[in-house]
Amino acid sequence: MKTGKENANEPLTAVRQYVQFFNKGDAKGMVSVCADPMAILDGLPPHTWHGAKAAEEWYSDVLVAGEKEGAGGYIVSLGEPWHINVTGDSAYVVVPASMTFQARGLQISQSGAVFTVALRRFPAGWRLTAWAWAKGTR
């Protein structure tokens, strides 16, 4: 793990908070740890979300897709970070991840995913400015 002089755990804490809010189904909480503007890149169509409510809009699309596919109960787990790079007020975090969820009554586990996040430090603390999810395998 490569870090700058600043405390590398601070941006990682913001990333973990975002995931905790996701695991609780708290879209407003997710937005609270995001910057404005925010950008999301994910395998779920339409694949990109931008702006102040990107996290909330993305989560809404997750729920709509889950309802169509009979899926829900999403839980993301983060591993030990591969990279935490902090340069001034910017940070780049890459974390291996896994996800479990229910799909049509079956428990599904996906491993080998990668959560890549860019952050910026504001007076109120670190905020996510962009993230991308690279899906793992079932």
PASE-530149 format. One record per atom (N, C-alpha, C, O): atom name; x, z, y. Coordinates in steps of 0.02 Angstrom, whole numbers, plus 32768, in hexadecimal, padded with zeros to 4 digits. Layout:
N
{site 'CA', {X, Z, Y}}
...
This chain:
138
{site 'N', {802B, 8000, 7FC6}}
{site 'CA', {8000, 8000, 8000}}
{site 'C', {802D, 8000, 803D}}
{site 'O', {805B, 8029, 8043}}
{site 'N', {8020, 7FD2, 806B}}
{site 'CA', {8048, 7FCC, 80A8}}
{site 'C', {8020, 7FE6, 80E3}}
{site 'O', {7FE5, 7FD6, 80EA}}
{site 'N', {803F, 800F, 810C}}
{site 'CA', {801B, 802C, 8145}}
{site 'C', {8044, 8027, 8184}}
{site 'O', {8081, 801F, 8182}}
{site 'N', {8022, 802C, 81BD}}
{site 'CA', {8043, 8031, 81FE}}
{site 'C', {8053, 807A, 820A}}
{site 'O', {804F, 80A3, 81DD}}
{site 'N', {8065, 808B, 8249}}
{site 'CA', {8077, 80D0, 8259}}
{site 'C', {803B, 80FD, 825D}}
{site 'O', {8041, 813A, 8252}}
{site 'N', {8000, 80E2, 826C}}
{site 'CA', {7FC4, 810A, 8273}}
{site 'C', {7FAE, 8124, 822E}}
{site 'O', {7FC6, 810D, 81FA}}
{site 'N', {7F81, 8154, 822F}}
{site 'CA', {7F67, 8171, 81F1}}
{site 'C', {7F3E, 813C, 81CD}}
{site 'O', {7F07, 812A, 81E3}}
{site 'N', {7F57, 8122, 8195}}
{site 'CA', {7F36, 80ED, 8170}}
{site 'C', {7EF4, 8103, 8151}}
{site 'O', {7ECA, 80D9, 8142}}
{site 'N', {7EEB, 8144, 8148}}
{site 'CA', {7EAD, 815B, 8129}}
{site 'C', {7E71, 8155, 8157}}
{site 'O', {7E38, 8153, 8140}}
{site 'N', {7E7C, 8151, 8199}}
{site 'CA', {7E44, 814D, 81C8}}
{site 'C', {7E1B, 810E, 81BE}}
{site 'O', {7DDE, 8112, 81B9}}
{site 'N', {7E3A, 80D2, 81BB}}
{site 'CA', {7E10, 8097, 81AF}}
{site 'C', {7DF1, 8098, 8169}}
{site 'O', {7DB8, 8082, 8160}}
{site 'N', {7E14, 80B2, 8138}}
{site 'CA', {7DF9, 80B6, 80F4}}
{site 'C', {7DBD, 80E5, 80F3}}
{site 'O', {7D8D, 80D9, 80CE}}
{site 'N', {7DBE, 811A, 811B}}
{site 'CA', {7D85, 8147, 811F}}
{site 'C', {7D47, 8122, 8137}}
{site 'O', {7D11, 812C, 811C}}
{site 'N', {7D4F, 80F7, 8169}}
{site 'CA', {7D16, 80CF, 8182}}
{site 'C', {7CFC, 80A0, 814C}}
{site 'O', {7CBF, 8097, 8145}}
{site 'N', {7D29, 8081, 8125}}
{site 'CA', {7D14, 8055, 80EF}}
{site 'C', {7CED, 807C, 80BB}}
{site 'O', {7CB8, 8066, 80A4}}
{site 'N', {7D05, 80B6, 80A9}}
{site 'CA', {7CE3, 80E0, 8077}}
{site 'C', {7C9F, 80F8, 8092}}
{site 'O', {7C6F, 80FC, 806B}}
{site 'N', {7C9A, 8107, 80D3}}
{site 'CA', {7C5A, 811A, 80F0}}
{site 'C', {7C27, 80E1, 80EA}}
{site 'O', {7BED, 80EB, 80DA}}
{site 'N', {7C3E, 80A4, 80F9}}
{site 'CA', {7C12, 806A, 80F4}}
{site 'C', {7BF6, 8064, 80AD}}
{site 'O', {7BBB, 8059, 80A4}}
{site 'N', {7C22, 806A, 807B}}
{site 'CA', {7C0D, 8065, 8035}}
{site 'C', {7BDE, 809E, 8023}}
{site 'O', {7BAE, 8094, 7FFE}}
{site 'N', {7BEB, 80DA, 803B}}
{site 'CA', {7BBE, 8112, 802E}}
{site 'C', {7B78, 8104, 804A}}
{site 'O', {7B46, 8112, 8029}}
{site 'N', {7B75, 80E9, 8087}}
{site 'CA', {7B34, 80D8, 80A4}}
{site 'C', {7B12, 80A2, 807A}}
{site 'O', {7AD6, 80A5, 806E}}
{site 'N', {7B39, 8070, 8063}}
{site 'CA', {7B1C, 803C, 8037}}
{site 'C', {7AFF, 805B, 7FF8}}
{site 'O', {7AC7, 804C, 7FE4}}
{site 'N', {7B26, 8087, 7FD8}}
{site 'CA', {7B0F, 80A6, 7F9A}}
{site 'C', {7AD0, 80D0, 7FA3}}
{site 'O', {7AA9, 80D8, 7F74}}
{site 'N', {7AC5, 80EA, 7FE0}}
{site 'CA', {7A89, 8110, 7FEF}}
{site 'C', {7A4F, 80E3, 8006}}
{site 'O', {7A17, 80FB, 8010}}
{site 'N', {7A5C, 80A2, 800E}}
{site 'CA', {7A29, 8075, 8028}}
{site 'C', {7A1B, 807F, 8071}}
{site 'O', {79E3, 8072, 8089}}
{site 'N', {7A4D, 8095, 8097}}
{site 'CA', {7A45, 80A6, 80DE}}
{site 'C', {7A62, 806E, 8109}}
{site 'O', {7A9C, 8072, 811D}}
{site 'N', {7A3A, 803B, 8118}}
{site 'CA', {7A51, 8002, 8140}}
{site 'C', {7A64, 8018, 8187}}
{site 'O', {7A95, 7FFE, 81A2}}
{site 'N', {7A3E, 8045, 81A4}}
{site 'CA', {7A4F, 805D, 81E8}}
{site 'C', {7A92, 8081, 81E8}}
{site 'O', {7AB9, 807B, 8217}}
{site 'N', {7AA0, 80A6, 81B3}}
{site 'CA', {7AE0, 80C7, 81AC}}
{site 'C', {7B19, 8094, 81A7}}
{site 'O', {7B4E, 809D, 81C5}}
{site 'N', {7B0D, 805F, 8180}}
{site 'CA', {7B40, 802A, 817B}}
{site 'C', {7B4F, 800E, 81C0}}
{site 'O', {7B89, 8005, 81D3}}
{site 'N', {7B1A, 7FFF, 81E6}}
{site 'CA', {7B23, 7FE4, 822A}}
{site 'C', {7B4A, 8015, 8255}}
{site 'O', {7B71, 7FFF, 8280}}
{site 'N', {7B41, 8056, 824B}}
{site 'CA', {7B62, 8088, 8276}}
{site 'C', {7BAD, 8088, 8270}}
{site 'O', {7BCF, 80A0, 829D}}
{site 'N', {7BC9, 806F, 8239}}
{site 'CA', {7C11, 806C, 8232}}
{site 'C', {7C2D, 8025, 823B}}
{site 'O', {7C66, 8017, 822A}}
{site 'N', {7C02, 7FF9, 8257}}
{site 'CA', {7C17, 7FB4, 8265}}
{site 'C', {7C1E, 7FA9, 82B0}}
{site 'O', {7BFD, 7FC9, 82D8}}
{site 'N', {7C4B, 7F7C, 82C1}}
{site 'CA', {7C54, 7F68, 8306}}
{site 'C', {7C20, 7F33, 8318}}
{site 'O', {7BFE, 7F17, 82EC}}
{site 'N', {7C1C, 7F25, 8358}}
{site 'CA', {7BF2, 7EEE, 8370}}
{site 'C', {7C20, 7EC0, 8398}}
{site 'O', {7C37, 7ED4, 83CD}}
{site 'N', {7C2E, 7E84, 837F}}
{site 'CA', {7C0D, 7E64, 8347}}
{site 'C', {7C2B, 7E77, 8304}}
{site 'O', {7C62, 7E92, 8300}}
{site 'N', {7C06, 7E68, 82D0}}
{site 'CA', {7C19, 7E74, 828B}}
{site 'C', {7C10, 7E33, 8265}}
{site 'O', {7BE5, 7E0A, 8276}}
{site 'N', {7C39, 7E28, 8232}}
{site 'CA', {7C33, 7DED, 8208}}
{site 'C', {7C37, 7E01, 81BE}}
{site 'O', {7C60, 7E2B, 81AB}}
{site 'N', {7C0D, 7DE1, 8195}}
{site 'CA', {7C0C, 7DEF, 814D}}
{site 'C', {7C0F, 7DAC, 8129}}
{site 'O', {7BED, 7D7C, 813B}}
{site 'N', {7C38, 7DA9, 80F4}}
{site 'CA', {7C3E, 7D6F, 80C8}}
{site 'C', {7C32, 7D88, 8081}}
{site 'O', {7C57, 7DB3, 8069}}
{site 'N', {7BFE, 7D6E, 8060}}
{site 'CA', {7BEB, 7D87, 801E}}
{site 'C', {7BD2, 7D4C, 7FF4}}
{site 'O', {7BC2, 7D17, 800E}}
{site 'N', {7BCF, 7D56, 7FB3}}
{site 'CA', {7BB7, 7D23, 7F84}}
{site 'C', {7B6D, 7D18, 7F88}}
{site 'O', {7B54, 7CE6, 7F6E}}
{site 'N', {7B48, 7D44, 7FA7}}
{site 'CA', {7B00, 7D3F, 7FAE}}
{site 'C', {7AEE, 7D0E, 7FE5}}
{site 'O', {7B08, 7D14, 801D}}
{site 'N', {7AC3, 7CDC, 7FD7}}
{site 'CA', {7AAE, 7CAF, 800D}}
{site 'C', {7A8A, 7CD5, 8044}}
{site 'O', {7A63, 7D02, 8034}}
{site 'N', {7A95, 7CC5, 8082}}
{site 'CA', {7AB7, 7C8B, 809F}}
{site 'C', {7B02, 7C92, 80A5}}
{site 'O', {7B22, 7C68, 80C5}}
{site 'N', {7B20, 7CC4, 8088}}
{site 'CA', {7B68, 7CCF, 8082}}
{site 'C', {7B8A, 7CED, 80BF}}
{site 'O', {7BBE, 7D0D, 80B9}}
{site 'N', {7B6F, 7CE3, 80FB}}
{site 'CA', {7B8D, 7D00, 8137}}
{site 'C', {7B58, 7D20, 8163}}
{site 'O', {7B20, 7D06, 816A}}
{site 'N', {7B6A, 7D57, 8182}}
{site 'CA', {7B40, 7D7B, 81B1}}
{site 'C', {7B6C, 7D8F, 81EC}}
{site 'O', {7BA6, 7DA2, 81E2}}
{site 'N', {7B52, 7D89, 8228}}
{site 'CA', {7B79, 7D97, 8265}}
{site 'C', {7B50, 7DBF, 8296}}
{site 'O', {7B13, 7DBA, 8297}}
{site 'N', {7B72, 7DE6, 82C0}}
{site 'CA', {7B51, 7E08, 82F7}}
{site 'C', {7B4A, 7E53, 82ED}}
{site 'O', {7B62, 7E6F, 82BC}}
{site 'N', {7B29, 7E72, 831D}}
{site 'CA', {7B22, 7EBA, 831E}}
{site 'C', {7AFE, 7ED6, 82E1}}
{site 'O', {7B0D, 7F0E, 82CB}}
{site 'N', {7ACF, 7EB1, 82C6}}
{site 'CA', {7AA8, 7ECA, 828D}}
{site 'C', {7AB8, 7EA4, 824C}}
{site 'O', {7A8F, 7EA1, 821F}}
{site 'N', {7AF5, 7E89, 8248}}
{site 'CA', {7B09, 7E63, 820D}}
{site 'C', {7AFF, 7E8C, 81CD}}
{site 'O', {7AE5, 7E72, 819C}}
{site 'N', {7B14, 7ECB, 81CE}}
{site 'CA', {7B0F, 7EF5, 8192}}
{site 'C', {7AC7, 7EFF, 817E}}
{site 'O', {7AB5, 7EFC, 8144}}
{site 'N', {7A9C, 7F0C, 81B0}}
{site 'CA', {7A55, 7F17, 81A3}}
{site 'C', {7A34, 7ED8, 8188}}
{site 'O', {7A0C, 7EDB, 8159}}
{site 'N', {7A44, 7E9F, 81A5}}
{site 'CA', {7A27, 7E5F, 818F}}
{site 'C', {7A41, 7E4D, 8149}}
{site 'O', {7A1A, 7E35, 811F}}
{site 'N', {7A81, 7E59, 813D}}
{site 'CA', {7A9D, 7E4C, 80FA}}
{site 'C', {7A79, 7E77, 80C6}}
{site 'O', {7A65, 7E5F, 8092}}
{site 'N', {7A72, 7EB8, 80D6}}
{site 'CA', {7A52, 7EE5, 80A6}}
{site 'C', {7A09, 7ED1, 8099}}
{site 'O', {79F2, 7ED6, 8060}}
{site 'N', {79E7, 7EBB, 80CC}}
{site 'CA', {79A3, 7EA2, 80C3}}
{site 'C', {79A2, 7E67, 8093}}
{site 'O', {7977, 7E63, 8067}}
{site 'N', {79D2, 7E3A, 809B}}
{site 'CA', {79D6, 7E00, 806D}}
{site 'C', {79E8, 7E16, 8026}}
{site 'O', {79D0, 7DF7, 7FF6}}
{site 'N', {7A11, 7E4A, 801F}}
{site 'CA', {7A21, 7E66, 7FDD}}
{site 'C', {79E1, 7E7E, 7FBB}}
{site 'O', {79D5, 7E6F, 7F81}}
{site 'N', {79B8, 7EA2, 7FE0}}
{site 'CA', {797A, 7EBD, 7FC4}}
{site 'C', {7949, 7E86, 7FB1}}
{site 'O', {7928, 7E8A, 7F7D}}
{site 'N', {7943, 7E53, 7FDB}}
{site 'CA', {7916, 7E1B, 7FCC}}
{site 'C', {792D, 7DF7, 7F8D}}
{site 'O', {7905, 7DE8, 7F61}}
{site 'N', {796E, 7DE8, 7F89}}
{site 'CA', {7989, 7DC6, 7F4E}}
{site 'C', {7981, 7DF2, 7F10}}
{site 'O', {796F, 7DDA, 7EDA}}
{site 'N', {798C, 7E33, 7F17}}
{site 'CA', {7984, 7E61, 7EDF}}
{site 'C', {793D, 7E63, 7EC6}}
{site 'O', {7931, 7E65, 7E89}}
{site 'N', {790E, 7E62, 7EF3}}
{site 'CA', {78C7, 7E62, 7EE0}}
{site 'C', {78B7, 7E23, 7EB8}}
{site 'O', {7893, 7E26, 7E86}}
{site 'N', {78D0, 7DEA, 7ECE}}
{site 'CA', {78C3, 7DAA, 7EAB}}
{site 'C', {78E2, 7DAA, 7E65}}
{site 'O', {78C8, 7D8C, 7E37}}
{site 'N', {791C, 7DCC, 7E5F}}
{site 'CA', {7941, 7DCB, 7E20}}
{site 'C', {7934, 7E0A, 7DF6}}
{site 'O', {7951, 7E12, 7DC0}}
{site 'N', {7908, 7E35, 7E0D}}
{site 'CA', {78FA, 7E73, 7DE8}}
{site 'C', {7935, 7EA2, 7DE7}}
{site 'O', {7940, 7EC4, 7DB5}}
{site 'N', {795B, 7EA4, 7E1D}}
{site 'CA', {7998, 7ECD, 7E1F}}
{site 'C', {7993, 7F01, 7E56}}
{site 'O', {7970, 7EF8, 7E88}}
{site 'N', {79B7, 7F38, 7E4D}}
{site 'CA', {79BA, 7F6D, 7E7F}}
{site 'C', {79E6, 7FA5, 7E68}}
{site 'O', {7A06, 7FA1, 7E34}}
{site 'N', {79E7, 7FDA, 7E8F}}
{site 'CA', {7A10, 8014, 7E7E}}
{site 'C', {7A5A, 8006, 7E81}}
{site 'O', {7A81, 801E, 7E57}}
{site 'N', {7A6F, 7FE1, 7EB3}}
{site 'CA', {7AB5, 7FCC, 7EBA}}
{site 'C', {7AE1, 8007, 7ECD}}
{site 'O', {7AD2, 802D, 7EFB}}
{site 'N', {7B18, 800F, 7EA9}}
{site 'CA', {7B4A, 8042, 7EB9}}
{site 'C', {7B8F, 8022, 7EB6}}
{site 'O', {7BA3, 8005, 7E84}}
{site 'N', {7BB4, 8027, 7EED}}
{site 'CA', {7BF8, 800D, 7EF2}}
{site 'C', {7C28, 8048, 7EEC}}
{site 'O', {7C1E, 807C, 7F0B}}
{site 'N', {7C5D, 803E, 7EC6}}
{site 'CA', {7C93, 806E, 7EC0}}
{site 'C', {7CD3, 804C, 7ED7}}
{site 'O', {7CE1, 8014, 7EC3}}
{site 'N', {7CF9, 8070, 7F00}}
{site 'CA', {7D39, 8055, 7F18}}
{site 'C', {7D73, 8075, 7EF4}}
{site 'O', {7D72, 80B1, 7EE7}}
{site 'N', {7DA5, 804D, 7EE5}}
{site 'CA', {7DE2, 8066, 7EC6}}
{site 'C', {7E14, 807A, 7EFB}}
{site 'O', {7E03, 8083, 7F36}}
{site 'N', {7E52, 8081, 7EE7}}
{site 'CA', {7E89, 808F, 7F16}}
{site 'C', {7E9B, 804F, 7F3A}}
{site 'O', {7EA1, 801A, 7F1B}}
{site 'N', {7EA2, 8052, 7F7C}}
{site 'CA', {7EAE, 8015, 7FA3}}
{site 'C', {7EEF, 7FF2, 7F8F}}
{site 'O', {7F22, 8011, 7F7F}}
{site 'N', {7EEB, 7FB0, 7F91}}
{site 'CA', {7F27, 7F87, 7F86}}
{site 'C', {7F4E, 7F7F, 7FC7}}
{site 'O', {7F8C, 7F7E, 7FC7}}
{site 'N', {7F2A, 7F7B, 7FFD}}
{site 'CA', {7F4A, 7F73, 803F}}
{site 'C', {7F23, 7F9B, 8073}}
{site 'O', {7EE6, 7F9A, 8074}}
{site 'N', {7F48, 7FBE, 809D}}
{site 'CA', {7F2C, 7FD9, 80DB}}
{site 'C', {7F61, 7FCA, 8110}}
{site 'O', {7F95, 7FEB, 8113}}
{site 'N', {7F54, 7F98, 8138}}
{site 'CA', {7F82, 7F85, 816D}}
{site 'C', {7F63, 7F9A, 81B0}}
{site 'O', {7F2B, 7F84, 81C1}}
{site 'N', {7F86, 7FC3, 81D5}}
{site 'CA', {7F6F, 7FD9, 8217}}
{site 'C', {7FA1, 7FC3, 824A}}
{site 'O', {7FDC, 7FD2, 8246}}
{site 'N', {7F89, 7F9D, 827C}}
{site 'CA', {7FB2, 7F86, 82B3}}
{site 'C', {7F8C, 7F95, 82F3}}
{site 'O', {7F5C, 7F73, 8304}}
{site 'N', {7FA2, 7FC7, 8317}}
{site 'CA', {7F80, 7FDB, 8355}}
{site 'C', {7F38, 7FEE, 8346}}
{site 'O', {7F2B, 801C, 831F}}
{site 'N', {7F09, 7FCA, 8366}}
{site 'CA', {7EC2, 7FD9, 835D}}
{site 'C', {7EA1, 7FAC, 832A}}
{site 'O', {7E63, 7FA8, 8327}}
{site 'N', {7EC8, 7F8A, 8300}}
{site 'CA', {7EAC, 7F5E, 82CC}}
{site 'C', {7EC3, 7F75, 8288}}
{site 'O', {7EFB, 7F8F, 8280}}
{site 'N', {7E98, 7F6C, 8256}}
{site 'CA', {7EAA, 7F7E, 8212}}
{site 'C', {7E8E, 7F4A, 81E1}}
{site 'O', {7E5C, 7F29, 81EF}}
{site 'N', {7EAF, 7F45, 81A8}}
{site 'CA', {7E9C, 7F17, 8173}}
{site 'C', {7EA1, 7F3F, 8132}}
{site 'O', {7ED6, 7F59, 8121}}
{site 'N', {7E69, 7F43, 810E}}
{site 'CA', {7E66, 7F6C, 80D1}}
{site 'C', {7E4E, 7F40, 8098}}
{site 'O', {7E1C, 7F1C, 809E}}
{site 'N', {7E71, 7F43, 8060}}
{site 'CA', {7E5D, 7F1F, 8023}}
{site 'C', {7E58, 7F52, 7FEB}}
{site 'O', {7E88, 7F75, 7FDB}}
{site 'N', {7E1C, 7F55, 7FCD}}
{site 'CA', {7E0E, 7F88, 7F9B}}
{site 'C', {7DEE, 7F68, 7F5D}}
{site 'O', {7DBD, 7F43, 7F63}}
{site 'N', {7E08, 7F77, 7F21}}
{site 'CA', {7DE5, 7F60, 7EE5}}
{site 'C', {7DA3, 7F87, 7EDF}}
{site 'O', {7D9F, 7FC1, 7EF3}}
{site 'N', {7D71, 7F66, 7EC3}}
{site 'CA', {7D2F, 7F86, 7EC0}}
{site 'C', {7D0A, 7F73, 7E80}}
{site 'O', {7D1C, 7F44, 7E5D}}
{site 'N', {7CD7, 7F9A, 7E72}}
{site 'CA', {7CAA, 7F8A, 7E3B}}
{site 'C', {7C63, 7F99, 7E53}}
{site 'O', {7C5A, 7FBD, 7E84}}
{site 'N', {7C33, 7F7D, 7E31}}
{site 'CA', {7BED, 7F88, 7E44}}
{site 'C', {7BC3, 7F8E, 7E05}}
{site 'O', {7BCE, 7F6A, 7DD4}}
{site 'N', {7B94, 7FBC, 7E07}}
{site 'CA', {7B62, 7FC1, 7DD2}}
{site 'C', {7B1E, 7FB9, 7DF2}}
{site 'O', {7B13, 7FC9, 7E2C}}
{site 'N', {7AEF, 7FA0, 7DCA}}
{site 'CA', {7AAA, 7F99, 7DE1}}
{site 'C', {7A7D, 7F8C, 7DA6}}
{site 'O', {7A95, 7F7F, 7D6E}}
{site 'N', {7A3D, 7F91, 7DB1}}
{site 'CA', {7A0B, 7F82, 7D7D}}
{site 'C', {79F1, 7F3B, 7D88}}
{site 'O', {79E3, 7F28, 7DC1}}
{site 'N', {79EA, 7F15, 7D53}}
{site 'CA', {79CD, 7ED2, 7D57}}
{site 'C', {799E, 7EC9, 7D1C}}
{site 'O', {79B3, 7EC8, 7CE2}}
{site 'N', {795E, 7EC3, 7D2D}}
{site 'CA', {792A, 7EBB, 7CFA}}
{site 'C', {7930, 7EF0, 7CC2}}
{site 'O', {792A, 7EE1, 7C87}}
{site 'N', {793B, 7F2E, 7CD8}}
{site 'CA', {793E, 7F66, 7CAA}}
{site 'C', {7980, 7F71, 7C88}}
{site 'O', {7988, 7FA2, 7C62}}
{site 'N', {79B1, 7F46, 7C94}}
{site 'CA', {79F3, 7F4E, 7C75}}
{site 'C', {7A24, 7F69, 7CA9}}
{site 'O', {7A22, 7F57, 7CE3}}
{site 'N', {7A52, 7F94, 7C91}}
{site 'CA', {7A87, 7FAD, 7CBC}}
{site 'C', {7ABF, 7F79, 7CBD}}
{site 'O', {7AD9, 7F67, 7C88}}
{site 'N', {7AD1, 7F60, 7CF7}}
{site 'CA', {7B06, 7F2E, 7CFE}}
{site 'C', {7B41, 7F4E, 7D21}}
{site 'O', {7B39, 7F71, 7D53}}
{site 'N', {7B7D, 7F41, 7D07}}
{site 'CA', {7BBB, 7F58, 7D27}}
{site 'C', {7BE6, 7F1C, 7D35}}
{site 'O', {7BF2, 7EF3, 7D09}}
{site 'N', {7BFE, 7F18, 7D72}}
{site 'CA', {7C2E, 7EE4, 7D85}}
{site 'C', {7C6E, 7F06, 7D9B}}
{site 'O', {7C6E, 7F34, 7DC3}}
{site 'N', {7CA5, 7EEE, 7D7F}}
{site 'CA', {7CE6, 7F0A, 7D92}}
{site 'C', {7D12, 7ED1, 7DAE}}
{site 'O', {7D01, 7E97, 7DA7}}
{site 'N', {7D49, 7EE4, 7DCB}}
{site 'CA', {7D79, 7EB2, 7DE4}}
{site 'C', {7D66, 7E93, 7E27}}
{site 'O', {7D83, 7E60, 7E39}}
{site 'N', {7D37, 7EB0, 7E4B}}
{site 'CA', {7D26, 7E97, 7E8D}}
{site 'C', {7D5B, 7EAD, 7EBF}}
{site 'O', {7D82, 7EDC, 7EB2}}
{site 'N', {7D5D, 7E8B, 7EF8}}
{site 'CA', {7D8B, 7E9D, 7F2D}}
{site 'C', {7D64, 7EA1, 7F6F}}
{site 'O', {7D40, 7E73, 7F80}}
{site 'N', {7D6B, 7ED8, 7F92}}
{site 'CA', {7D4B, 7EE3, 7FD3}}
{site 'C', {7D82, 7EE1, 8008}}
{site 'O', {7DAE, 7F0B, 800A}}
{site 'N', {7D7E, 7EAE, 8032}}
{site 'CA', {7DB0, 7EA4, 8067}}
{site 'C', {7D8F, 7EB0, 80AA}}
{site 'O', {7D5A, 7E93, 80B9}}
{site 'N', {7DAD, 7EDB, 80D3}}
{site 'CA', {7D8D, 7EF2, 8111}}
{site 'C', {7DBE, 7EEF, 814B}}
{site 'O', {7DF7, 7F04, 8145}}
{site 'N', {7DA6, 7ED6, 8184}}
{site 'CA', {7DCB, 7EDA, 81C3}}
{site 'C', {7DA8, 7F0E, 81EE}}
{site 'O', {7D6B, 7F13, 81EE}}
{site 'N', {7DD0, 7F36, 8211}}
{site 'CA', {7DB4, 7F6B, 823B}}
{site 'C', {7DD6, 7F6C, 827F}}
{site 'O', {7E0C, 7F50, 8289}}
{site 'N', {7DB5, 7F8C, 82AE}}
{site 'CA', {7DD1, 7F97, 82F1}}
{site 'C', {7DC3, 7FE0, 8304}}
{site 'O', {7D8E, 7FFC, 82F6}}
{site 'N', {7DF5, 7FFD, 8326}}
{site 'CA', {7DED, 8042, 833D}}
{site 'C', {7DCE, 8042, 8383}}
{site 'O', {7DE6, 8020, 83B0}}
{site 'N', {7D98, 8067, 838A}}
{site 'CA', {7D75, 8071, 83C9}}
{site 'C', {7D7B, 80BA, 83DC}}
{site 'O', {7D90, 80E3, 83B2}}
{site 'N', {7D67, 80CD, 8419}}
{site 'CA', {7D69, 8114, 842A}}
{site 'C', {7D43, 8140, 83F9}}
{site 'O', {7D55, 817A, 83EE}}
{site 'N', {7D0C, 8126, 83DD}}
{site 'CA', {7CE4, 814D, 83AD}}
{site 'C', {7D02, 814C, 8366}}
{site 'O', {7CE8, 816F, 833A}}
{site 'N', {7D37, 8126, 835B}}
{site 'CA', {7D56, 8124, 8319}}
{site 'C', {7D5B, 80DD, 82FE}}
{site 'O', {7D4C, 80AD, 8322}}
{site 'N', {7D71, 80D7, 82C0}}
{site 'CA', {7D79, 8096, 82A0}}
{site 'C', {7D34, 8079, 828E}}
{site 'O', {7D08, 809C, 8276}}
{site 'N', {7D2C, 8038, 829B}}
{site 'CA', {7CEF, 8014, 828C}}
{site 'C', {7D00, 7FD3, 8267}}
{site 'O', {7D31, 7FB2, 8278}}
{site 'N', {7CD8, 7FC2, 8235}}
{site 'CA', {7CE1, 7F83, 8212}}
{site 'C', {7CD0, 7F49, 8240}}
{site 'O', {7C9C, 7F4B, 8262}}
{site 'N', {7CFA, 7F16, 8242}}
{site 'CA', {7CEC, 7EDA, 8269}}
{site 'C', {7CDB, 7E9F, 823D}}
{site 'O', {7CBA, 7E6F, 8253}}
{site 'N', {7CF1, 7EA2, 81FE}}
{site 'CA', {7CE2, 7E6C, 81CF}}
{site 'C', {7CF1, 7E86, 8188}}
{site 'O', {7D1D, 7EAF, 817E}}
{site 'N', {7CCB, 7E6B, 8158}}
{site 'CA', {7CDC, 7E78, 8113}}
{site 'C', {7CCA, 7E3D, 80E7}}
{site 'O', {7C9E, 7E15, 80F8}}
{site 'N', {7CED, 7E38, 80AF}}
{site 'CA', {7CE0, 7E05, 807D}}
{site 'C', {7CE2, 7E26, 8039}}
{site 'O', {7D0C, 7E52, 802C}}
{site 'N', {7CB5, 7E11, 800D}}
{site 'CA', {7CB0, 7E2B, 7FC9}}
{site 'C', {7CBF, 7DF2, 7F9A}}
{site 'O', {7C9D, 7DBF, 7F9A}}
{site 'N', {7CF3, 7DFA, 7F70}}
{site 'CA', {7D01, 7DCA, 7F3B}}
{site 'C', {7CE8, 7DE8, 7EFA}}
{site 'O', {7D02, 7E1B, 7EE3}}
{site 'N', {7CB6, 7DC9, 7EDE}}
{site 'CA', {7C92, 7DE3, 7EA3}}
{site 'C', {7CC0, 7DE7, 7E67}}
{site 'O', {7CEA, 7DBB, 7E5B}}
{site 'N', {7CB7, 7E1C, 7E41}}
{site 'CA', {7CDD, 7E25, 7E04}}
{site 'C', {7CB9, 7E05, 7DC8}}
{site 'O', {7C93, 7DD6, 7DD0}}
{site 'N', {7CC8, 7E1F, 7D8E}}
{site 'CA', {7CAA, 7E04, 7D50}}
{site 'C', {7C7B, 7E37, 7D31}}
{site 'O', {7C82, 7E73, 7D3D}}
{site 'N', {7C4D, 7E20, 7D09}}
{site 'CA', {7C1E, 7E4A, 7CE6}}
{site 'C', {7C39, 7E62, 7CA5}}
{site 'O', {7C17, 7E87, 7C81}}
